[in-house]
Amino acid sequence: MVVVRNTDGTLRAPTASELAALGLLSPLNHSDEGLVQVVHPNGTVSIDLQDRYQELSMARVAADGSRQMLCNGAPQTVAAFLFAAWSSPKPLAAEVNNER
């Protein structure tokens, strides 16, 4: 994930507030507290999950070119996964800017 600066087109890592606005730093909610089963006339049962039980998958290309994947991470793990890609952002920025 990158943010492109409007002023000059360079790339930067997203801020914590930008990640939070996307919901990437919120813990995934797998609680069944307060969920209600509804039995329908035909006998089927449904539950409104109220935006719970969502899953998260992210992928990135590491500096060595290998592909890395994260599934269902805690907020701290997601942040570390995203920011690890920015340990040396200049080559990535140069590649993307050259493709324009």
Backbone bond lengths (Angstrom), bond angles and torsions (degrees), N, CA, C in turn:
res aa  C-N    CA-C-N  psi(-1)  N-CA   C-N-CA  omega(-1)  CA-C   N-CA-C  phi
1 M - - - 1.437 - - 1.526 107.57 -
2 V 1.282 115.35 133.09 1.457 121.46 178.25 1.516 109.80 -135.43
3 V 1.298 114.53 160.29 1.456 121.84 173.04 1.517 106.39 -119.29
4 V 1.314 116.17 131.36 1.459 120.99 177.98 1.526 107.85 -95.80
5 R 1.318 115.14 125.02 1.471 118.84 177.74 1.527 109.31 -70.87
6 N 1.325 115.73 130.76 1.464 120.48 179.69 1.521 112.24 -65.50
7 T 1.321 116.44 -30.51 1.457 119.57 -173.24 1.515 113.51 -70.67
8 D 1.355 117.35 -41.37 1.461 118.41 -175.41 1.525 114.51 -134.83
9 G 1.333 117.63 1.12 1.461 120.33 177.34 1.515 115.34 79.44
10 T 1.332 117.55 2.86 1.461 119.23 178.09 1.523 109.74 -75.32
11 L 1.317 114.84 162.86 1.456 121.05 -177.41 1.518 110.75 -102.24
12 R 1.326 114.50 150.63 1.459 120.00 175.13 1.517 108.63 -147.45
13 A 1.316 115.32 163.08 1.456 120.57 175.25 1.523 108.87 -72.08
14 P 1.328 117.33 147.38 1.470 118.80 176.36 1.522 110.31 -69.62
15 T 1.310 115.90 150.74 1.462 120.17 176.44 1.524 109.18 -79.68
16 A 1.312 115.91 165.34 1.462 120.34 177.67 1.526 110.90 -59.81
17 S 1.325 117.16 -38.23 1.467 119.56 -179.65 1.529 111.10 -68.09
18 E 1.321 118.27 -34.68 1.466 120.76 176.71 1.537 110.89 -67.78
19 L 1.335 116.07 -40.65 1.464 119.44 176.98 1.522 111.09 -65.42
20 A 1.331 116.33 -40.16 1.462 120.36 179.31 1.528 110.70 -64.67
21 A 1.335 117.10 -39.00 1.460 120.55 179.52 1.526 111.38 -62.96
22 L 1.331 116.55 -28.15 1.468 121.18 177.05 1.524 111.99 -85.58
23 G 1.330 116.28 -3.40 1.460 120.60 -179.88 1.513 113.76 80.39
24 L 1.327 117.46 13.36 1.464 120.55 -176.15 1.520 113.90 -82.45
25 L 1.322 118.31 -11.30 1.452 120.20 179.48 1.524 111.77 -110.14
26 S 1.324 116.98 7.43 1.459 120.73 178.21 1.521 108.78 -89.73
27 P 1.331 116.49 139.69 1.470 117.49 177.76 1.521 110.45 -66.38
28 L 1.321 115.96 146.15 1.456 120.33 176.57 1.517 108.41 -74.24
29 N 1.322 116.82 136.67 1.458 121.91 -175.53 1.523 109.47 -100.96
30 H 1.319 116.29 112.96 1.458 122.04 177.30 1.518 111.24 -115.59
31 S 1.312 117.33 26.28 1.462 121.82 179.85 1.521 110.27 -84.07
32 D 1.333 115.87 140.40 1.460 119.00 175.58 1.529 111.63 -99.63
33 E 1.324 116.79 6.57 1.461 121.11 -179.22 1.529 110.68 -62.41
34 G 1.325 116.40 127.86 1.457 122.05 177.19 1.517 114.97 83.93
35 L 1.332 118.31 -5.53 1.459 119.81 177.69 1.526 109.17 -77.54
36 V 1.320 115.98 142.45 1.462 121.13 -174.74 1.523 110.10 -120.25
37 Q 1.328 116.04 129.49 1.467 120.87 173.88 1.525 109.46 -78.56
38 V 1.323 116.12 139.31 1.463 121.67 176.67 1.527 106.79 -119.08
39 V 1.324 116.47 121.57 1.466 121.19 176.85 1.526 107.45 -94.40
40 H 1.322 115.62 122.15 1.460 122.40 -177.44 1.533 110.44 -89.09
41 P 1.345 117.45 160.26 1.472 121.29 -177.96 1.529 113.83 -53.75
42 N 1.312 117.82 -30.86 1.469 119.85 -179.52 1.531 112.65 -85.32
43 G 1.333 116.97 2.92 1.459 121.09 176.22 1.521 115.20 96.18
44 T 1.306 117.42 -10.00 1.470 118.61 178.27 1.522 109.52 -73.05
45 V 1.317 114.92 156.12 1.460 121.31 -179.44 1.519 108.00 -121.00
46 S 1.321 116.84 134.87 1.463 121.04 176.85 1.522 109.01 -130.40
47 I 1.322 113.58 159.27 1.467 121.06 177.65 1.522 107.58 -138.78
48 D 1.314 117.24 128.61 1.465 121.28 171.98 1.522 106.18 -77.90
49 L 1.322 117.88 112.97 1.463 121.85 -175.64 1.523 113.44 -78.71
50 Q 1.307 118.83 -3.89 1.467 123.27 174.34 1.537 112.68 50.51
51 D 1.320 115.90 47.33 1.476 122.97 179.46 1.519 113.74 63.78
52 R 1.308 118.37 19.33 1.467 121.87 175.72 1.525 108.92 -94.87
53 Y 1.300 115.67 171.97 1.472 123.82 176.90 1.523 112.34 62.59
54 Q 1.309 116.07 29.25 1.452 119.58 175.14 1.524 108.50 -83.15
55 E 1.289 116.46 154.31 1.457 122.38 -179.85 1.524 109.16 -116.25
56 L 1.312 115.47 157.66 1.460 121.90 -177.31 1.519 108.55 -128.64
57 S 1.301 116.76 129.21 1.463 122.16 175.02 1.518 107.95 -132.53
58 M 1.321 115.51 134.33 1.463 120.83 178.19 1.523 107.82 -137.27
59 A 1.303 115.80 150.29 1.459 121.12 177.02 1.515 108.99 -135.50
60 R 1.314 115.54 154.13 1.465 120.77 176.47 1.517 108.67 -152.72
61 V 1.302 115.47 162.88 1.452 122.03 173.80 1.519 106.53 -104.74
62 A 1.315 116.95 122.09 1.463 122.00 -178.80 1.526 109.90 -75.28
63 A 1.315 115.80 169.00 1.463 121.29 -178.62 1.527 111.98 -59.09
64 D 1.337 116.91 -29.89 1.468 120.21 179.85 1.526 112.83 -84.75
65 G 1.341 116.71 2.61 1.453 121.27 177.96 1.516 114.20 91.74
66 S 1.322 117.24 -6.99 1.468 119.51 179.47 1.522 110.04 -74.84
67 R 1.322 115.28 154.60 1.466 120.71 178.05 1.516 108.62 -94.75
68 Q 1.326 115.94 137.31 1.459 121.52 179.02 1.516 108.57 -126.42
69 M 1.330 115.85 144.70 1.463 121.26 -176.75 1.516 109.45 -131.41
70 L 1.325 116.03 144.16 1.463 123.34 176.13 1.517 107.60 -127.73
71 C 1.314 116.43 132.12 1.464 121.43 177.23 1.518 109.24 -127.83
72 N 1.329 116.22 132.90 1.459 122.67 172.75 1.525 113.55 56.21
73 G 1.310 117.62 46.90 1.451 121.14 -177.93 1.515 113.84 -82.14
74 A 1.322 114.94 151.11 1.458 121.32 170.81 1.527 107.81 -70.82
75 P 1.332 118.30 159.04 1.472 119.66 -177.47 1.534 113.74 -52.51
76 Q 1.331 117.23 -40.81 1.465 119.85 -179.85 1.529 110.96 -65.57
77 T 1.335 116.75 -37.57 1.458 121.25 179.72 1.520 110.52 -67.88
78 V 1.328 116.66 -41.35 1.472 120.93 178.56 1.524 109.89 -61.82
79 A 1.321 116.94 -46.38 1.470 120.45 179.93 1.519 110.52 -61.28
80 A 1.330 117.35 -45.77 1.471 120.51 179.65 1.525 110.42 -62.51
81 F 1.320 117.10 -40.96 1.467 121.93 179.63 1.527 110.49 -62.17
82 L 1.324 116.79 -45.61 1.464 120.27 -179.04 1.523 111.95 -68.69
83 F 1.322 117.09 -45.65 1.461 119.65 -175.18 1.520 113.29 -76.75
84 A 1.334 118.74 -20.42 1.460 120.89 176.89 1.523 110.83 -62.70
85 A 1.316 115.92 -32.01 1.469 119.89 178.95 1.523 111.62 -66.69
86 W 1.333 117.45 -16.43 1.457 121.32 -177.20 1.514 112.72 -100.90
87 S 1.341 117.81 16.99 1.464 118.63 177.93 1.522 111.01 -66.22
88 S 1.326 117.10 -25.70 1.466 121.40 173.76 1.529 108.78 -143.68
89 P 1.344 116.99 77.11 1.460 119.99 -173.48 1.519 116.02 -74.02
90 K 1.320 118.82 -17.01 1.462 118.82 -173.21 1.530 113.74 -61.81
91 P 1.356 119.43 -44.64 1.472 116.88 178.75 1.524 112.63 -61.71
92 L 1.326 117.09 -40.29 1.461 120.77 178.54 1.518 110.06 -62.21
93 A 1.306 117.22 -46.37 1.462 121.34 -179.24 1.524 110.02 -61.19
94 A 1.325 116.64 -41.41 1.456 120.14 -179.37 1.526 110.18 -65.02
95 E 1.337 118.11 -41.63 1.464 120.73 179.20 1.518 111.40 -62.26
96 V 1.315 116.78 -47.52 1.463 120.37 -176.67 1.518 110.12 -66.58
97 N 1.326 117.33 -43.23 1.458 120.25 -178.66 1.532 111.18 -65.21
98 N 1.344 117.95 -30.82 1.458 120.55 179.35 1.515 112.13 -74.29
99 E 1.336 117.63 -19.35 1.452 120.72 -178.58 1.515 112.84 -83.97
100 R 1.307 118.13 -5.25 1.474 121.20 -177.05 1.489 111.96 -73.24
